[in-house]
Amino acid sequence: MSNIWSNWSGFVSAEPRLIASPGDAGELGDLVRTAPGPVRVAGAGHSFTPLVKSQGTILSLERLEGLVSHDAQKHQARVRAGTRLGALMRILQDIGQGLPNMGDIDRQAIGGALGTATHGSGPTLGAYHTQLETVRIVDGLGKVRDFKRAGDHMIHAIGVALGAFGVLTEVTLNNIATYRLRRRKWVLPITEMLRDFEAMMAAHRSAEFYYIPFSGYAQFIASDLSDAAPTPRPPEADEAGLRTLRRLRTGLAWLPSLRGRLILGAIAKLPAEDYVQDWLNVYASDRQTKFNEMEYHLPFEEGPKALAEIIELTEKRFPEVYFPMEVRTVAPDQFWLSPFYNRLTCSIAIHHDAANDPLPFMRAAEPIFRRYGGRPHWGKIHSLKAAELKKLYPRWDEAMAVRRDIDPQNRFVSPYMAGLFGIET
Ligand SMILES: Cc1cc2nc3c(=O)[nH]c(=O)nc-3n(C[C@H](O)[C@H](O)[C@H](O)COP(=O)(O)OP(=O)(O)OC[C@H]3O[C@@H](n4cnc5c(N)ncnc54)[C@H](O)[C@@H]3O)c2cc1C
């Protein structure tokens, strides 16, 4: 019987010799030592790049999940790395803690979210890895090793690790006390959004926007702390909206002005959104329509110019595109392989229906992102290899030295990882 592994969108698949789910660190250590190589760890398979792909072994940490301990005073929680974000939210809420920020979905494993610098939006809010206080890994020799933030640069070296710096088994996260958010959504012309970009993104704890292709309009989403009583979160409109955008694309791809007018009509019918809820009921949405995605992290101030070019490219040359483009901001951090290393970031994400080849669109968009100094999201489609990546990451060589120390026999190095990190195998 063959072992087939596939990512969420179906874009990446693998047929490893072994798929295994160890139940404890001992079993995990044995597998790292003896299972057919290369050994790659899977979270929830929500990356679009072949990070998890292996012909040797794919490890799932689904049995290594849940809370280990917590510190109520410091708002810290130690959890097993296979814990899914949805479960993590509920665990934390029950102990009076909250994640300071979240991305669009809650399906990832915390180990996987950390592995690619998964992020939400907010100029003062870092990606998940910035919450790391301690890390426990099983290294490439199968040995358990512990690292802590205080006085130890190793957390910065291995906090964003792409499954190449050992297998994370437990992490301690710095959380905050539970909180409530007021979330509002409204629509505005993209010209205004681009003109007022810096002020609008900075004016809220968390702000992001979606540009709706071929419409000239953006939907802005702002979340701010609130002490008000909760009000019902309106039913999700994203999936119905996507269906409308897809229908108009299919019928009117070559009539862009009519398509644009009909999209505007649909936007006008969007219900206004303004509600207050506990943090765990606000961030995540249900994403059912499958897509592939590219996201680049740019210097904050370059965001509007790059987006304007991406919009022009899309609307001139890629009429098949209908997914809204997502624009977020992320706080700078000190993690060596973090795309947010030392810079306030504007992240721009483009999406393509999973039923069709995303590469022509993404290959055309990538040079624009690169011209503005973009660093690719590790988990989303990009074409960069070690030589190009090294130029984007000032501490690249030091990170690679740490990798060699953790994995001297290259147990975690698949062909894809070898290209990414410039490793000769
Ligand atoms: C619908 C959808 C929405 C998304 N929304 C966002 C978003 O809002 N923001 C954002 O930044 N990204 C987003 N992403 C991308 C996604 O968050 C990342 O690709 C993330 O890494 C996926 O987590 P995962 O658990 O599925 O990990 P996987 O994709 O399975 O693995 C990711 C990496 O982590 C490594 N890894 C996993 N577990 C461990 C472990 N225990 N120890 C060591 N390494 C490990 C893997 O080897 C791999 O290198 C989205 C993706 C999808 C499909």
The ligand as a MOL file (V3000), in Angstrom:
LIG
                    3D

  0  0  0     0  0            999 V3000
M  V30 BEGIN CTAB
M  V30 COUNTS 53 58 0 0 0
M  V30 BEGIN ATOM
M  V30 1 C -6.1560 28.5930 4.0080 0
M  V30 2 C -4.8020 29.0740 4.4670 0
M  V30 3 C -4.7020 30.2470 5.1850 0
M  V30 4 C -3.4430 30.7030 5.6190 0
M  V30 5 N -3.3870 31.8850 6.3260 0
M  V30 6 C -2.1820 32.3660 6.6970 0
M  V30 7 C -2.0670 33.5850 7.4230 0
M  V30 8 O -3.0490 34.2300 7.7510 0
M  V30 9 N -0.8150 34.0090 7.7340 0
M  V30 10 C 0.3200 33.3450 7.3680 0
M  V30 11 O 1.4250 33.7970 7.6610 0
M  V30 12 N 0.2340 32.1560 6.7260 0
M  V30 13 C -0.9810 31.6710 6.3920 0
M  V30 14 N -1.0580 30.4640 5.7320 0
M  V30 15 C 0.1690 29.6870 5.5540 0
M  V30 16 C 0.3610 28.7560 6.7430 0
M  V30 17 O 0.0950 29.3940 7.9680 0
M  V30 18 C 1.8180 28.2890 6.8240 0
M  V30 19 O 2.1930 27.7180 5.6110 0
M  V30 20 C 2.0400 27.3320 7.9980 0
M  V30 21 O 3.3940 27.0010 8.0690 0
M  V30 22 C 1.2280 26.0730 7.8940 0
M  V30 23 O 1.2430 25.3980 9.1030 0
M  V30 24 P 1.0860 23.8290 9.1240 0
M  V30 25 O 0.8470 23.4230 10.5270 0
M  V30 26 O 0.1250 23.4240 8.1100 0
M  V30 27 O 2.5760 23.4050 8.7550 0
M  V30 28 P 3.1310 22.6160 7.5000 0
M  V30 29 O 2.7720 23.3530 6.2720 0
M  V30 30 O 2.7420 21.2050 7.5890 0
M  V30 31 O 4.6970 22.7660 7.7760 0
M  V30 32 C 5.3040 24.0380 7.6850 0
M  V30 33 C 6.7760 23.9480 8.0790 0
M  V30 34 O 6.8730 23.7430 9.4800 0
M  V30 35 C 7.6580 22.5840 9.7370 0
M  V30 36 N 7.1320 21.9580 10.9360 0
M  V30 37 C 5.8760 21.6010 11.2240 0
M  V30 38 N 5.7910 21.0910 12.4450 0
M  V30 39 C 7.0470 21.0980 12.9600 0
M  V30 40 C 7.6340 20.6830 14.1790 0
M  V30 41 N 6.9120 20.1410 15.1490 0
M  V30 42 N 8.9640 20.8200 14.3490 0
M  V30 43 C 9.7380 21.3650 13.3650 0
M  V30 44 N 9.2200 21.7860 12.2050 0
M  V30 45 C 7.9010 21.6630 11.9980 0
M  V30 46 C 7.5220 21.7270 8.5040 0
M  V30 47 O 8.5970 20.8350 8.3550 0
M  V30 48 C 7.5230 22.7850 7.4240 0
M  V30 49 O 8.8370 23.1870 7.1430 0
M  V30 50 C -2.2850 29.9710 5.3100 0
M  V30 51 C -2.3870 28.7700 4.5890 0
M  V30 52 C -3.6370 28.3290 4.1650 0
M  V30 53 C -3.7390 27.0470 3.3980 0
M  V30 END ATOM
M  V30 BEGIN BOND
M  V30 1 1 1 2
M  V30 2 1 2 3
M  V30 3 2 2 52
M  V30 4 2 3 4
M  V30 5 1 4 5
M  V30 6 1 4 50
M  V30 7 2 5 6
M  V30 8 1 6 7
M  V30 9 1 6 13
M  V30 10 2 7 8
M  V30 11 1 7 9
M  V30 12 1 9 10
M  V30 13 2 10 11
M  V30 14 1 10 12
M  V30 15 2 12 13
M  V30 16 1 13 14
M  V30 17 1 14 15
M  V30 18 1 14 50
M  V30 19 1 15 16
M  V30 20 1 16 17
M  V30 21 1 16 18
M  V30 22 1 18 19
M  V30 23 1 18 20
M  V30 24 1 20 21
M  V30 25 1 20 22
M  V30 26 1 22 23
M  V30 27 1 23 24
M  V30 28 2 24 25
M  V30 29 1 24 26
M  V30 30 1 24 27
M  V30 31 1 27 28
M  V30 32 2 28 29
M  V30 33 1 28 30
M  V30 34 1 28 31
M  V30 35 1 31 32
M  V30 36 1 32 33
M  V30 37 1 33 34
M  V30 38 1 33 48
M  V30 39 1 34 35
M  V30 40 1 35 36
M  V30 41 1 35 46
M  V30 42 1 36 37
M  V30 43 1 36 45
M  V30 44 2 37 38
M  V30 45 1 38 39
M  V30 46 1 39 40
M  V30 47 2 39 45
M  V30 48 1 40 41
M  V30 49 2 40 42
M  V30 50 1 42 43
M  V30 51 2 43 44
M  V30 52 1 44 45
M  V30 53 1 46 47
M  V30 54 1 46 48
M  V30 55 1 48 49
M  V30 56 2 50 51
M  V30 57 1 51 52
M  V30 58 1 52 53
M  V30 END BOND
M  V30 END CTAB
M  END
